[in-house]
Amino acid sequence: MAVTVQGLQLAQNIRQCLDEYVDIYVSEKMVPDEDTQKKWRVHTFGNFREAAERNFKAYEGLIFVMAAGIVVRAIAPFLQNKLTDPAVVVFDEQGKHGISLLSGHVGGANELTRQICQSIGASAVITTATDLNEKAAPDVLAGRLGLRPWPKVRIKTINAGLLAGKTVHWRIDRSLPHSVFYKRRLEQEGQTADLYVSSQLFTVLPQEKEQLEVVITGEQRLPSLAELPSNILCLTPRRLIAGVGCRKGTPAALVMSALDAACRMIGRDRSFIDELASTIVKKHEPGIVYAGDSLVRPVRFYENDKMQQMIDTHQLHESDFVKKRIGIGNVCEAAAFCSVAARGGRIALRKTNFEKVTVALIWEK
């Protein structure tokens, strides 16, 4: 929810950073007509407090782009308890700070705040105690690790077990390219994780039937839902797409350096990149072509009209300078969205400038 034009712009950016589609609500004073409302893909409200009440009851998470005091006064009458209240996060309209205001652990506001702040370069303000963080839910950890939960109905089963005092055991397919990375990161989070051969991933012994199990494996190894033991939640790696733009004649070393730096900013290395994407104008750019060859990853080049569709659909910021030179004003973000296509994507790192190179990273949904 936003009440200023600058707040709306930030809300549009935040929408691109999340897996689920985000409904944006703005004051009707900001939207002069129905065509503008459709173009911006927003809902409008007349009375903010009434809209806040409706949305507090309707959504699992609320992100307010405005002063925290306004938010506190608006939602105070509707608070019940931390198990039922939605996650509430507040950002200032300049996007400098994100505050996890309500339902930090159970509601997921802490993780939501961290995720958005990492994507837009804001400072996360987390004030809750760490007791429940020691029992981080698998779906929360999945978001940090770039993994996709399946089936989603099992998330509730596992989380209910956690709240009842059970622990989670993680099984990691040792054939995955980054299996050791997942094991190390989970152990850093205080989790118990072991590497398994593929044939043993879904074998549950009698003494393990009451234990909560999470399996990390590739999509191709997932069993049917009917064959999946009732105490197992599966997580599969998402594809990471790197959208790349660069000046003409940029050396390959600078492109690789930019990819390295971008991946480090989200806690990865460049081996996690599954695909590179750019504009057709850069199809013969040696630096980009070499980067794909060096990483042994495909490089997709997209026509400007398709990329412009992504710019319009996702309300991406355009550079007038770039638009004058190649016909479109956004390369790296638009190209990455083209790569994820209908499946959609969540921005892990917005367009970031490096020496003669721009990079954006998107997790495929």
Summary of the structure (lengths in Angstrom):
residues: 365
radius of gyration: 21.7
end to end distance: 23.8
largest distance: 66.5
contacts: 1177
relative contact order: 0.09
helix: 44%
strand: 24%
